[in-house]
Amino acid sequence: MKSYYDFVKNYLEADECKNDKYCDIGKLFYVSNDTLEGFYWFYETENFIIDIHDCFVKKEFIYSNFSDINLSDMSKFMSICSSYIITANGECFNPYQSLYPNSLYVLDVENLDENYRYLLHSNSVYLGVSINFKKTMLDQCLASIKHEKNISNSDIFSHKNSFITKALEPIAKDILSCKMSSPAAELFFEAKAKEWISIVIDSYLNRKDFHISKDDNISLENVAKYLDDHYALDIPQETLEKISLMSGTKLKKLFKQKYQSSITEYTQRRRMNIAETLILNSSLKIQDISEAVGYSSHSKFSACFKKYKGIYPREMKKNFNKTATENK
């Protein structure tokens, strides 16, 4: 079986470069093509692979040609990929997950849907830190939990809440900034991998399971559709309670459970998606776009756009204009 190093080299179609950017016990690759420009770093042990994606997305693309990767080969190197996204702008499908700043992204490599694909938007930065756990480590750490009926690795890792996101953030940033040398670096990364999986296990064991009834699920979807259609308006909480036929407390709790975000975050993300489309596909000024999606304050709009898209709107417009000029 070929090594993970060879797998990465073939997949990225890139060579290893001088590593003066991240921890020197890992391998660093530089990628530059029509779509991406940036770096991929990884450090591998018999139990896990830690990696860093650090690149600029030049052109929007959806990647689905996994025949080139050979997923059966990929699953030989890792079982679960758990990533903390520092900044990103995109989505993955089957299963659907949004890729945005300060969020978690989980991929069950061994059970990946053959129609899995991901989309990264143009003129955006993707910076993320992942720990890719191998089967050996998962078997060691999760054996007792998986005695529960029908519990899989994916069930454990895909359980997300605000606690686990905040808890993993400092670990990811410690990995990103680590410049230790051997043997301290090996001990450091071993500790971080164990800390990461411990937080995941603790979060799963202390989860609160809420069942959403069929009627409540329909009501939540009605609320979401209403928010989608009226994203530029400041909708009173009372209106949403009347639409859903729920109390404010119940609506907030079930909405966050179903959509993995608060009602405010859901609306803000919708607004920023519309704003991005206008920035990249119209000649409107940033101030006009800000007002079009419901913001009278340009500074609040810019801060919110940076939060969800990882870049300020003027920077995105500037990068888009630069790319358009270079392609003429």
C-alpha positions, 0 to 999 in steps of 0.5 A: 500500500502506498504511503499517505505522503504519496497519496497526498502528492498524487491528489494535490498534484504538487511537490513537498516544499521547504517548511518554514511556515508550520511545525517542522516535523510535518510535511508541507506542500505548495499548491498553485493552479487555476482554482487554488493557491496555498499550502497543505501541511500534515503530520502522521502517526500510527493513530492519527493524521493532523493536517492544516489546509491554508489556501486561497480559492480563486474560482468557485468550484464544486468537486465531485470527481472522487474517482481520482482519489479512490476512496477505498485508499483514503479510508486506509489512512483515516476513518473520521476527519474532524475539522475546526474551520477557522475561515471558509466559505462553502458547503458540502453535500451528502451529507449537507454541511455549511463550511463557515468560520468558527465551525466544525466539519466532520467527515465519516471517510469509511462510510462516505456517500458515493455522491459526496461533493463539496463546493468552495466559493471564489475569492475566499480563504480556506483555513482549517485544522483537522485531526484525522483519526485512524481506526486503531485510535477510534477502536481504543477510545470508543469501544466502551461507548459503542456498546450502545445499540446502533452507535457508530463513530459518525454518531459520536463525532457528528454530535455538535453543539456550541460547547464542543466548537468553543472547546476545540477552537483553542486546540486547533489554534495551538496546533496552527501556531506550534513551532516546536521541534522533535521530540517535544512536537511529537508529545505535543501533537499526541496530547492534542489528539487525545484532548480533541477526542476526549472533548468529543466523547464528553460532549456525546455522553452529556448530550441532551436528546430532544425528539421533534414531532412531525407537526413541530418539524413542519412548523419549524420548516415553515419558520425557516421558509418564512425567514428565507423569503423575508431575510431583509426584514427584522421579524418580531419574535412574536410573529415567528411564535404565531407562525410556529404555534410555539412558545418562544422558549420552545421555538428557540430550542427546537429551531437550534436543534434542527438547524444547528444555529439560532434564528438570528444566526440563520437569518444572518447567514441567509443575508450574507449568502445573498450579499455575496451573490450581489457582490460577485454578480452585480455592479451595486456598491457595497453600501447599497448591498448592505441596505438591500439585505437589511443593514442600515449600518455599513460597519455592522454589515461588514463585521457580519460578512467577515464572520460568515464569509471569512473576508470583508465585502470590500476585499471580496469585491477587490479580489473578484475585480482583480481575478476578472481583469487577469482573465481578460 
